[in-house]
């Protein structure tokens, strides 16, 4: 199962070994330049290494510069290692997906209307527009739309779920993915993807990080860090003037080491890992993010729009009860409904048969003459069966009443009409049931809301997100479904233009909108939304329009998406707060120790009592490197999300990460200084 493979991959020793190799590979200046802070650290590391080599060649004391150079390179390597581990976890998922691809053959149909005429070709030779026949046991050779047939499909290669799903032509369950397997029946598929550009290929590229780009938030933060680096560079340069004034000779090695300890190397070294890990965490929930921007935006979503059919409901109207008229037992009506629905191959017809079997313990007859079945027809809107003494029909109420005859239409039982009206007011669809000229009862068809969805929407409400159901149904049906599902609002009789207009109006008021959908009619709204989660079970158009794809086709998955988005923003903000506070504390911890010998007045500020200026610098460099190592797990895991207000969150961050960032250097540098002094490293 893909999901389990992914989870265990993060603890794989081979992944960590690969990350070590990648950390060295990332020393390439062309890669380092993408992270200005770490690039500066690498440059000064190279400079100190050069000074160390000079000292060795000239016979000067080189132990101090050698240790500084080693710890500076250690800092750079572990910053690269954090990013490599995050990328490696995505690469492990990509390898699992890549194993699902097989080079298979395909039954191409030169004439889609003639399934008997086939030609066997390689799946790699298929082009968009080609039509293929896929039968039970065969692998679907490429992404496409079903244009004929219905089949059970195993999508474990993509979703990781072993339960098969039904895919059929003519609806919002018509999209199929290359690499999945047909388990039963047959389908005719029109290919929509070129070789190498299938959904699975794009998934692999995305999880490997090949197409990951920095988000606006990351870019802004990088600019801030670059600006802080320049400020501290100026501050360090001015120390040469202070040294000359006080008679203190400050070596170049000390200056560059001091620069590295003061610039925001902590957040600079972890920033990329935080962003990659945010996208990576979505994969644990089987959600594929097309960009880091989408994950980031999810953390600030205000309103969630959900398509009803296939998103809030299962997508097909299902029979939920059979109401008998007076004088007819419920079991008798159920038996008639079962017999009248055997020739109805629609999802509604199949659900009536299933209801009769599960609720009433009925079984289809074993011996019925084939000629007696009346198949469902869109013209008659009826299906049924003719027996020796009975003519059973099931279908639209007006068609059933018409079949019963004019006399029955006048003497229609009051209970029959009352049941029809009750079902209609509840937003359901009533089907009549008749035996010759005798009305037997009414079958209640309804859109079945997915389990536990009301509780999930309540959770979204606690997170401050408004849920809006948007549907083409009439207001009565929409109101009934909205009430049962527990959404905050609904828009009925909505066209694709209405959905698009609603999103634009909300965005014009400064709100961030998330949209879940699965149909072709959802594609414009998905393309407009800030966070667009397309259902994997939906159409190709919907998946192309979304910036996220839910491989489990569960609309309430947006709760996890929002939590991960908020967690990404919180982690980045928390570690940035810690890093900046850290740098300020290191400045006031080191400078007094550096100049206390020549400026005794600074002794009052040397509260840490560091052994020597050299020990202070080396201890700060070591602490600077080790703090990145200590924070890598937090960067990858993320700060725990709690649904609290912004003000409370700010206070918590300042208390935990602000004060923590101020206190950590004083404690950490002092402990390292004791070790350095005790081991006589300087």
N, C-alpha and C positions, 0 to 999 in steps of 0.2 A: 504494500500500500504506500503510495507516494508520500502521504502525510507522515506516517510513522518513520519512513526512511529518512525524511527530512529532519525530524526531531532528533533521531539518534546520530545524525551526521554531525551535529554541532559538537559532539563529544569524541569524535573519531580522531585517533592519534594521527592518522595519515593526513587529515585536514590541517592539524596544527603544524605538522612537518612541512606541508605545502605552503602554509602561511609564512613560515620562517624563510623559505626560499623566495617567496614573493616579496617579503620585506626587504631582502637584499636587492631584488630586481627593481624595486621601486626607488632605489637610490639614483636611478637615471634622472638627471636634471630636468629632462623634458616632462617627467612625471611629477617631480617634486615641485616644479614651478606652479602647479595647480593649487598648492597649499603654501601661501606666502610665508607663514610663520615657520613651518618646518623647513622650507627652502632656505630661509635665513639661518636657521639652526645648522643645516647641513653645510652652508658656506663657511660659517665660523668654525665648524668642526674641522673642515678641510684646512682652514687657516691655522688652527691650533696644532693640527697634525703636522703641518709644515714647520711650525716653530719647534715642535718636539723633535722632528728629524734634524733640524738645524742644531739644536742643543746637543743631540747625540754626536753629530759630526764634529762639532767644535769642542767637545769635551766639557760643556757646561752642565750644571745640574738639570736633569731632564725628568726627574720623577714626578714633579708637580704638573708640568705641562703634559706629560704622558697620561697621567690619571685624568686630567681634565679632558683631554682628547678622547680617551676611552669612554668616559661617561657621556660626553656630548654625542658620540656616535651611537651609544646605547639609547639615548633619548630619541634620536632620529629613527633608529631601527624599530623601537617599540611603538612609535607613532605609526610607522608603516605597517607593523605587525597587527595593530588594532584594525586598520582598514583592510588588511589582507584576510584576517579571520572573518570579518563581516562579509567580504566578497566570497570567501571560500564556502561559507554556509549556503549562499545562493548557488554557487557552482555545484555543490553536492546535490542540490535539488535538480539542477539542470541535467546532471549525469543520470539521475533516476528517470527523468523525462526522456532523455536521449535513448535510453535502453528500450523504450516502448516503440520507437520507430523501427519499422522493418521495411525493407525494399520488397514490395509485393506486386503482384500482377493485378490487372483490372479487366473487367468485362465491359469494354466500350461498346456503346450502341450507336451505330451510324444513323439509325432512325429511332428516336426515342419512343415512337409509337409501335415499333416492332421489336419485342423483346427476344424473339427467336433468332434474329440476326445479330450475332455478337462477334467481336474480334478481341483477342487477348493481347494486351499491351502492358508494358511496364508502367507502374504508377508514376514513375518519373517523367514519362512521356505525355502525361495528361496536361491539358491546358484549360484555362477558364472557358466555360461554355460546353465542354465535353460532357456527355451523358454516360453514366455507368450503371450497370446492374450489380447489386450486392445482395447475395443470398446468405442464409444462415451459415455461420461458421467462418465467414470471410471477413477480412479487415477492410474497413472503408478506406479507399486509397487516397483521399484528399478531402479538404474542407468543401462543403457544398450545401445545397438545399434539396430536400426531398421533393420531387415533383410527382411521384406516384408511389403508393404503397404505404404500409405501416409495419414497423418491426420493433422488436425489443433489442436494445443496444447496450452493450457493456462499455461504460465510459471510465472504468477504473484507471485506464492509462492516463487520463487527464485529471479526473476528480479524486482518485484514490478510493472511491466508494465502490464496493463490490456489487451493490444492488443494481440490477439493470433498470433502464428507463425506456419509456415508449417514445418513439419518434415517428411522426406521420406527416403526410403531405397536407398542404392547405391550411396551416394554422401557425401559431407561434411556437410550435415544437417541431419545426421543419428543418432546423439547422443541425448538421452533423459535423463531427470533427475527424479529420484524418488520423488514423492510428487506432480508432475505436473499433469494436467488433460487433457485428450483427449476430444476435443469438437465435433469433427465430424469424420466420417469414422472409420477405424480400422487400427491397426498396430500390427505386430508380433515383439516382442522385445527379444533379447538375453541378459539376465542379466549379468552384468560385475562386480557388487559389492557384497560384503558379507554384512549381517546384521550388522549395526553399523558402516560401513565404507563407506557409500554412500557419494556422493558429498555434500548433505545437512548436513550430520553428520559432515563432515570435515569442512564445513563452520561454523557450530556452535562452534566447538572446536577452530577454528582459531579466530573467532571474540571474543570469551571469553578470548582469550589470553593464553589458556592452552599450546599452542605449540610455543608461542613467545620466541625467543632467542635473546640475545644481539647481535648487529651487531659489526663487527670489529672496527668501529669508536667509538661505545659506550664503547667497552672494552678498547680501547686505552685511551679514555677520563677518564674512571674510574681509570686506572693506573695513569694517570696524577694527578687526584684529590687525590688519595691515597698518591702519592709522595708529593704533596703540604701539605697534612695533616701531614705527617711525618716531613716535613721542619718546619711547624709552631709549631708542638709539641716540636721540639728541641728548637725553638726560645722562646717558653713560658718557658721551663725548664731553659733556661739560665737566665731568668728574676729573678729566685730565687737567683742567684749569684749577679746580679745587686742590688737586694733588700738588700742582706746581706752587700754588699759594701757600700750602701748608708744609711744603718740603717733603711730600710723600711721593716716591717714585712708583707709579702704577704701571706694571708690565702690561703689554698687549694681551697676553694670555688671560690676565685677571679681568681686563676690560671686556673681552669677548665672552668670557665665561659669565661675567656679571650680566651682560646683555641677554644671554640665553635664559638666565634664571629670572629675569624681570619681564621679558616679553611673554605674551599669553600662550606659551607652548602647551599648557595642559589642554585647553579647549582646542587649540590649533591641531594638536595631535589626535584628538578624538572626534573632531567635527565630522569628517567623512564617515567614520565608523558609525556615528549616531544616525546619519541619514540613511546609509545602506541598511543598517539593522532595522530601521523603521519599516522600510519596504519588505525586508526579510521576514519580520514578524507577521506581516499580513499572510505570508504563505503558510504559516501554521494553521490559519483559519481557511485555507484554500481560496484566498482572494489574491488575484494577480493584479498588481498596480502597474499601470503603463508608465507612470512617472512619479518621482518624489514629490512633485508639486501637488498631485492629487492627494497623497497621504497627508501632506502638510495642511492642505485646505480642509481635509476631513476633521481636523482638530478644531476648526472654527465654524462648523456647519450650524446654521440657525433653523433651517426648515428642510424637512425630508418629504419629497413627493414620491408616492408609490402608485404604480399602475395596479388596478384591481385584479384583473384576470391573469392568473398565472403567477402573481406576485403576492397579493394578500390571500387570494383564493387559489384552489388547485388548478383552475383553468377550465374545467368542464363542469356543467351542471350535473349534480348527482342526486339520485332518488333518496329521500330521507324518510318518507312515510307514505303509507297507503291508507286513504280514508274511505271507508265503506259507507254507502247510504243505508238508511234504515231498511231492515228486511234482508240485508246481505251481511254475512259474517266477514270479519276482517281477513280470516284465512282464505275464504272463498274468493274475495277480491284479490288477495295476493296471488293465488293460484292462477286466476284469469290474467293478471298483470304479467306473470312469468310466461305463460303460454303466448300471450300477445306480443311479447318483446323478443321472443327467440329469433325472429327474422329481422330484428332491428340491430344492425351492426354499429350504430353510432355509440359514442361514449355514454350518452344518456340511456340508451337501450340496454347496454351492458350493465349499467349501474342498477337498473330495475331488476334484472335477473339476479344480480349479486345480492340486492336487498332481500328478495324473496327467499334466496337460499340461506342467507346468514340470519335473518330475523325470524323467519317462519319455518326454517328447516325443510323447505321444499326442494325438489330436484327435478330437472327437466325430464320429460318422458323419454323413454328409450326407443319407442317405436311410434313414429308419426310419419305418415306419407308425405314425401317431399312436396308434392303438388299442393298440399294444403296450406303451406306457409304463404303469407302475404308480406312481402318485404317492404320496409319503410321507403316511402317515396316523398320527395319534396313537393310533388304535385298534390298528392292526396293528404299528405301530412299524417298518415296513418301507417301502422303496421299491425299484423295480427295473424290469426290462424283460423281455418275453416275445418271444423270437426263434423261428425255426422249430424249432431243435433244442435250445434252451437256455432255461432259466428262471432268470435272474439276480436275486438279491435281496441287499440290504444293509440292516442295521439292528441293533437290540438283539440281544445274543448269544443270550438265551433264545428270542427270536422267530425268529432264523435257524435255531437248532437244531431248533425245533419245525417250521419249514417244511421242513427236510431230512427229517423223518420219524422215526418211533420207532426204526427200525433204526439210523439214523445217530446218534441220541441215545445209543444204547448203545455204538456203535463210534466214538465221537468221537475224532479223532486226538489223541494226547497233546500234540503240538506246538501244536495249536490251543488247548487248555486252558492250556498253559504260557504262551502269548503273552497270553491273556486275563488270567491271574493277574499276569503281570509288569506289564502296563499298569495294572491296578487298583492294585497296590502302589506304582507311581510316581505315583499320583494322577490318572492319565488316565482316559479313557472308551474302552473297547473296543467296536468295532462288528464284528459277524460278516459274512462274505461267503460266499455259497453259490450253487452252480449246480445246480439241481434238488435231488438228494439228496446232493450232493457238497460238503463244506466246502472252501473255497478258501484262506481265510486270515482275518486280523484287521486292521482299520484302527485306528490309534492316533489318537484325538482328545485334545487337551490344551489347557489354558489357556495361551496363549503370552504369556510375560513380555515387556514392552516393552523394546526395545533399550537397552543401556547403563544400565539401571536399577540393576544391582548396584553399579556404580562410583559412581553418584550417592548411593546409600544409604551407601556407605563414606565418602563425603565428609561426609554428615550426621553420621555417627558421629564423625568427626574434629572436628566442631563441637560435640560433646558432646550430640547429640540422639539419643534412643532411638527407633527405628522399630518400630512394631507393626502387623502386618497383621491386620485383623479381617474375618472372612468367615463366611458361612452354610454353607460346605462342610464335609464330614466331616474329621476330624483327619488322615487319611492324605493326602487331596488338599491340605489346607491346609499340612501339613508339607512336602510336595514343592515347592509353589509358594514357600513361605517360604524354603526352602533355596536354590532357584534364584534368587530375587530378592535374597537377602542381607539380609533384615530381621532385627532383633534378637530379635523375639518374634512370636507369633501367637496369635489367639483364634479357635478353630474353632466351627462350629455356633452362631454368634452371631445373636441376634435384635436388632431395633432397641432393645429394652429392655436387652439385654446391653451394647451399645455405649454407651448412655447411662450405665449403671451403672459401666462401666469408667472413663469420663471423670470422673464425679463422685468416684469413689474416688481417682483420681490427683490431682484438684484438692483433695480434702480433705487430702492429704499435702503441699500447698503447691506442686504442680507446675503449670506452665502447659502447656496441651495444645493442639496443633494437629491439625486433622482435615481430611483430603481425602476428598471423596466426590462421587458423581454421581447417586445414585438417590434415589427418594422415601423408601426405608427408611433412608437416611442423614440425612434432614432433622432428626430430633430430636437426633442426636449433633452435627450441624453447629451447631445452635442453642445447644447447651450448651458447645461448645468455645470456648476463648479466641481462637483464630485458626482460622477456618473457611473453607477454600478450596474452593469449589464449582467443578466442571468446567462450562464453558460448554456442552459437549455433553450434559450431564445433564438431569434433569427440572427443571421449573419450581419444584417444591417445594424441591429442593436449592439452586437458585440463590437463592431467597428466604430460605432459612435461613442461608446463608453471609454472612460479612462481607467476603469477597473472592471474586472470580470470575476464574478462569484462562481467558482467552479462547482459549488454545491447547490446553486440556484435557490438560495434562502434569503429573501429580502431583508429579514431582520438581522442578517449578518452585519448590516450597517452599524449596529451597536458596537461590535468589535472593531469595525473600521474607524469609527469616531474615537473610540477609546485609544486605539493605536495612534491615531493622528494627534490626539491630545497628549498622549504619552511621549511622542516624538518631540512636540513643542516644549513640554515640561522638562524633558531630559536635556534638551539643548539649552534651555533657559537656566536650569539648575546648575549645569556644569559650567556655563559661561559665568554665572554669578560666583561660583566657587573659584574659577580660574582668575578672574579679575581681583577678587578679594585676596587670593593667594599671592598674586604679584605685588599688590600694595604692601602686604605683610612682609614679604621677602625684602622689599626695598628698605623698610625701616628696621628689619632684623640684621641686614648685612652691612649697610653703610656705616653705622656707628662702629662696628667691629673693624672695618677697613681703615678708618681714620682716627681711631681712638689714641693711637700712639703719638701721632703728630698734633692732634687736636684733643687734648685731655678733656676739654669741655663736653665732648660727645660721650664721655664715659657715663654720664647720667642716663643716656638713651640706650646704652649697651646692657639692656636688662637681661640678655641671655648669657652674658659672660662667656662668649665664644673664645676658644683658646688663643688663636692667632688669626691675622687677616687671611693667610693662606688656608687655614683650616676652615674659616668661615666661608670662603669661596668654594672650596672643594665640597664641603657639607651641603651647601646650597645647590650645587650642580647635581650631586648624588640624590638629594631629596627631590629635585625637579624631575629627574628621570624616573625615580621609583613611584612618584605620585601618579604618573601616567599609567604605569603598570597596574597600580592598585585600582585605578578607575576604569580600566578596560572592561571588566565584567559589568559594571553599572552602565557603561555606554552601550554595550551590546544588549543587555537585558532591558534597560530603560527604567526610569523612575516610575514607581507604582502610581497608577492613576487613581485619584479619589474625586468623586463628584462634589467638589466644594466650589464656592464662589471665587471670582478673580481676586478680590481683596484678601480673602483668607489664604488663597494660594500664594500671593505675593508675600504676605507676612511669614508664611511657613518657609518659603524659599530663602528669604532674607535671614531668618532665624537659623535654619539648618545649614544651608549652603553658604550664606554670606558670613555668618559668624564662624562656621566651620572652616571656611577658606581663610579667614583671618587668623584663627587659632592654630591650624594645622602646621604652617611653616615654623612658628615659634617652637612648637613641641618637636616636630620632625627634625628640623635642622639642629636643634640642641642635642637630640639623641644621636644623630649621625656624627655631630662634632665630638661627642664623647667617645664614639667608636673610632673615629679618625685619630683623635689624640691618643687614645689608649693603644692603638696599633702602630702609632708613630709613622703614619702614612705621609705626613708632611713635617 
